[in-house]
Amino acid sequence: MLATLLLQGIFTIVELNAENLFDCVHDSLKQDYDFLPTSAYKWTHTRYWRKVNRIGQVIVASTDSTVKQLPDLVALCEVENDSVLTDLTRKSLLRGAYYSYVMTHSPDLRGIDVALLYCPYTFNLLSSHSIRIPHLKEFGPTRDILYAKGVTAYDDTLHVFVVHAPSRTGGELVSRPYRMLVAGTLLQSIDSVRSLQPEANIIVTGDFNDYSDDKPLRRLTSNGLTELSKDARGLHVARGTYRYHGLWGSLDHIFISGPWSKLCQQCYVFDASYLLEPDTKYGGYKPRRNYQGPKYLNGFSDHLPLVTVFKGEP
């Protein structure tokens, strides 16, 4: 019921790489040794709960100055497990929002996954599952893609994919084949959705570890996906969601296809002053991250949130 949405409401999606949102308990199946109280990182319960509450704070504040309501969907990257998501949605500053969530349980060696928080009053989850990325022998296993299908309060069906593509460890060219494989696997799943519903509303978001003009993302846009975040900027100083060697750029993106592509009112980077700190080496400002190597910086994340607002014409 697209016409109903056009007349009545807005729908917001936030994407955030939470920068190592780990609990303090060792998982015997994962290499999570850095984030334990006894590690060089000294990841104590005090630091953990401060981090959980700060991620909750960011989510609550990210749409407050623009649409004056909590996000309907929140795509999170770099979250460890169900206990972390339970603490975030039920015990943190975010608990009053009553979010539900789904997440992946990937073979990633460190144990990091992706998740989707959703407001059950505005998004009725119908189904979800993980999409496994084939393992390339020269690389370690990576994160699954999360797929979720749901119906909005206005009876529109959304197909949502949350991605955290492999990093650039070893160099962009060396690691590119793995991210190309992620893009190809994602497109196969999108084609499956389109084969049943050619005009499906498909939303793809996450940390792709690539910029808009890089080959893996150009493969997505050449297959019918429109990037809404290509020109996303902060409301203050940020020129992207990430800063590397003094240069702003966005590794976080949102793509769409289907009728909802006409409803995007704005896509921006949430760059409140408390999420930034002076860049003493290169000048300007950079995201206020939580760690620099094992050095605790008492921050939020090395990525800024990406916010997309869908709104119909009255």
N, C-alpha and C positions, 0 to 999 in steps of 0.2 A: 504494500500500500504506500507507494512512493508519494502520492498526492497528499496523504495524511501527514507525512513527515514534513512536506513542503509548507504546510499550513501551521503546524503546531510546534515544532521543536528543533532542538539541537542535539548533537551526539558528539562526544569528544573522545579522542584516543590519545593516550600518552605512551611514549616509548622511552625506556631508560636502561642503559647499562649501569647496573648498581655497583660495579667494581668490587668483586669478590665478597658477596654477601654470604659468608660462611658462618656456621655455628662453631662452637668450641669443642666439639666432640669428634674424635677420630673415627672415620669410616674405614674399616679394615680392608675394604675393596677399592679404596681410592687413595690417591697421593695428595692428601689434604694436610700434610704435615706443617706447612707454613702457618696455618690458621688454627693453632692450638696454644693454650696458655704457656706451654713449655718451649715454644719455638722461638726463633730469633725475632719474629714479629710480635711476640708477647700478646697474642690475641686472647685477651681475658674476657670474662663475662661482662665486665663494665664496658669495655670497648665494643663488644658485640651489641649490647642493648642500646648504647649510644648510636651505633650505626643503624640498627633496625628503626629506631625512632626517627632518625634523620631521613631515611628513605621514605618513611611514612609522611614526614613533614613536607618533603619535596612533592610527593604525589598530591597531597591535599592542596598545596599552594600553587601548583603548576597551572591551574585554570582559574584560580580565584580572581585574578585581576581582569580577566577577559570575559568569561562566560558565567562567572559567579555560581558555579556548581561543580561538584566532584566529577572527575573523569568517569565515563561509562566503561571504558576498557583501559587497562594498563598492561602493556607488554614489557616484561622484565627480562634482561639478560644478566648472566653471571650470578645466579642464585643456586644454592647448593642442594636443598632438599625440602621435603614436606615440613620438617620442623621449623625451618626458617620461614616458610610461607605462612605457617600457622601463627608463629610469633608476630609476623608482620600484619596479618589480617585480623588477628584476634586479641593481641596483647600490646600492640604498639599505639602510637598516637593515631593510627589509622583505624583502630578497632571500631569506632563509631560509624564508619562508612559501610560496615557489613558486607564487605566484598567476599565473594567466593573466588576460587581459583582452580585452574588446571595447570599441570606442568609436565615436562618430559623427565625421563629417567635414562639418561644417555650413557654411552660407554666412555665418555670423556674421562681421561685418566685422572684429572684433578677433581672430578665430580661436579663440575659446573653445568647448569642447565638453563632452560628458558621457561618462563611461566606467563600465564595470562590471568590477570585479575579482572573480574567482571562484576558489575552491579546487577544482581539478580532481578531488580525491579525494572531495568531498562534493557537487559539482554538475557533472554531465556536460552540457556545452553541446551542444544539438542544432542550434540555428540562432539567427541574430541579424540585425537590419537596422535602418537608420535610417528614421524617419518624418518626412518634410519638412513643415514648417508653411507653409501658403500665405502669400505675401508681401502684407502690407497696404501700400499705396503711401505712406501717411503715416508709416510706421515703417521702420527698417532691417531686413534679414533677421535672423532669430533662430536659436536652436539647434534642431537636430533632436531628436526624442524617440528614445531608444534602446530597442529591443525585444530581449529575449533569452529564449529558451525552453530549459529544461534539466530534467534529472532528478536528484533528490537521491539520496544514498546509500541512501535507504529507498524508492526507486522511485516517489516522488511527482513529478509534473510541475509545474513552476512557470513561469508566464508573467510576466516582469519588465519593467516599463517605468520608465525613468529620465528625469526631466523637469528642465529648467532653463528656466522660463518667463521671458518678457521682464521687464525691470526696471520700476520705477515712475518712470523718468526723465520729467519733464514733469508729474508728478502722478499720483496713483492713478486718478482718474476718467478722465483723458486716455488713460492707457496700458491701462486695463482691457479695452477691446475686443480687444487683442492677446492678453491672457491668457485671455479667454473663447474666442478662436479656438483656442488651445492645448488648452483643456479639451475643446472640441468635437472636435478632431482626435484627441485621445487616446481619447475615448469611442467614436468610430467604429472605431478599432483594437480596442478592448476588445470591442465588439459583434461584430466579425469572429471573435475568439477564442471568444466565447460561442456563436456560431451553430454552431460545430463541436463545442463541448464546454460545454454550459450550466453545469456545475458546476466549471468550470476554477478552479484556484488562481491568482489574478491578484494581483500585487503592484505597486503604483505608488509610487514614491518620488522625492525630489529637492527642489530649491529652487524653490518655486512663486511666490516674490515676492508671496505673499498669506498672510493669516492665516486660521484655520479658519472664521471666520464670513463671510469675503468671498465675493462672488457666484461667482467661478470655482470655488472649492472646494465651495461648496454645490451647484453643478451636478454635481460628481462624486458627492457623497454621496446626492443625489437619484436617481442612476442606479445604485444597488446597490453602491457602494463604501463601506466602513466605515473611518473614520479611526482608526488605532490610536494616533496621536501627539497627539491633541487635548489630553490632559492631561499630556503628557510633561514632566517636570521633571528638574533635575539632582540628583545625589546629594549636592551640597553647597549652593551658593547660586543656581545658575542657575534661572530660571523660564521658560526657553525656549532656543532655539538662537541667538538674535540679540538685540542690545540697541540701541535707537534712542532718542536723547534721554532716556536714563535709564530707559526702560521695556523690560522683557523681553517678548519675543514669539517666535513661531516662524514663520519663512518656510519652514522645512524640514518635510516631512511624509512619512508613510507611510500608504497606504491598502491595503485588501485586500478581496477577495471570494472565496468558495469555502470548502471545508472547513477550510482552514488558519486561517480567522478564529477558530476555536474553540481553536487551539493557542497563541495569543499569551500568553506568561507575563508579559512586561513590556516596556514601551517607555520609555526614559529618555534624558535628555541627559547626555552624558559631559562633566563639568565639573571635571576634575582641577585642582588649584590652579595648576599651571604653565601652564594654558591661559587663565588669568584674570589681570587686572591691576586695580588700583584705578581707579575712575571718579572722577577728581579734579573733574570739573565737576558731576556729578549725585549723587555718592555711591554707595556700594556697589561692585560689581565689574562688569566687562565683559569680553568675549572679548579675548584678547591678539592683536591683529591684526598683520599683517606691514607694512602701509603705511597711513599717513593722508595721502592725496594723495601727493605725491612724497617725503614724509618717511618714512624707513626706521625702523621700530620694532622690528625684529628679533624678530618674534613668530611666530605660527602661522597663524591665520586669523581673520577677523571673524565666522565662524560656528563654533558648537560642533557636534560630531558627534551624530547621532541614532542610537540603538542599539535594535534590536528583537530580542527573544529569543522563539523559538517552542520550546515544550517540552510533551511529552505527559504525561499522568498515568500513574504506574506501574501 
